[in-house]
Amino acid sequence: MKRRKFIQQTVASSTLLTLGGFSLSSFSEKSTKQITILHTNDVHSNIEPFPTNHYKYPNIGGVARRATLIEQIRNENPNTLLLDAGDIFQGTPYFNFFGGEVEFKLMSMLKYDAATIGNHDFDNGIDGLKLQLPHAKFDFITSNYDFKNTIMDGRTHPYKIYNKNGIKVGVFGIGIELEGLVDPLMYKETKYLNPIETAQDMSRILKEEQKCDLVICLSHLGYYYKKYPNKICDLNLAKQTKNIDLIIGGHTHTFLPKPTVVKNSIGENMLINQVGKWGINLGRIDYFFDNNNKASKGEQILLS
């Protein structure tokens, strides 16, 4: 894909978040380290592009296009992480026939670093999820699902730390409450832990104890619920916690034109991003580090 075409496919304007009183222009090329975060959510087993006669997304999406774009970005910046915010399963015959094997194998080929677990990832039950794990060559990170008395015990991580060019990136995962959303027979003895308390604990460990330069929450809580403004969601999670730099969201299929800048519980800026559904977009957030300060720029890339 040529650079001009890549730029043409970048939808919406970029958003710039600066911390420590620095603007992006103040970060010189020689002293700056760039970390690129690529992300998806709610792909729902969409492997191929939508047909050319689709009512809304004709010839949009598809794993092959995503793979081409990811490879180009990695060639530009090897210090790249690729993450997914859940609901990998359910939505096309690929899942009905193969139970998630195709999705996990393709994500492994694209070299995803990590994913969290969405409610639809339990659609074949906790047994069906565990059955497909050998096909996933990436980490599953979930911090508030306690799998202790299930066959998923020990199969996930509460958090992971990735080192990119000397920058420590800590990632943890927060899932939505399954009761009332998923048949209890599907998740069995899985215990749901308070998302606010868990996020506070995980982000404290990553930022204060592990000294991570960047802390990311992979969330499947949903961006916001207009009819239920107090319901736990990404916006409320951000406002009630600290130490999180970026929330990568899912569940509500929210197409954000650009990442949302939110004040956390101590008045510091952080970002929330979500790129809709079905693998139509690829999210990209670039962080630039210089002398213990950082700035970020985000965009959504349409796969057409």
ABEGO torsion letter per residue (X at the ends): XBAAAAAAABBEBBBBBBBGGBBAAABBAAABBBBBBBBBBGAGGBABBBBAABAABBGBEEAAAAAAAAAAAAAABABBBBBBAEGABEGBAAAAAAGGAAAAAAAAAAGBABBBBBAAAAAAEAAAAAAAAAABABBBBBAABBAAABAABGABBABBBBBBGGBBBBBBBBBBBABGABBAAAAEABBBBBAAAAAAAAAAAAAAAAGBABBBBBBAAEABBAABAABBBAAAAAAABBGBABBBBBGAGBBBABBBBBBBAAGBBBBBBBAEBGGABBBBBBBBBBGGBBBBBBBBBBBX
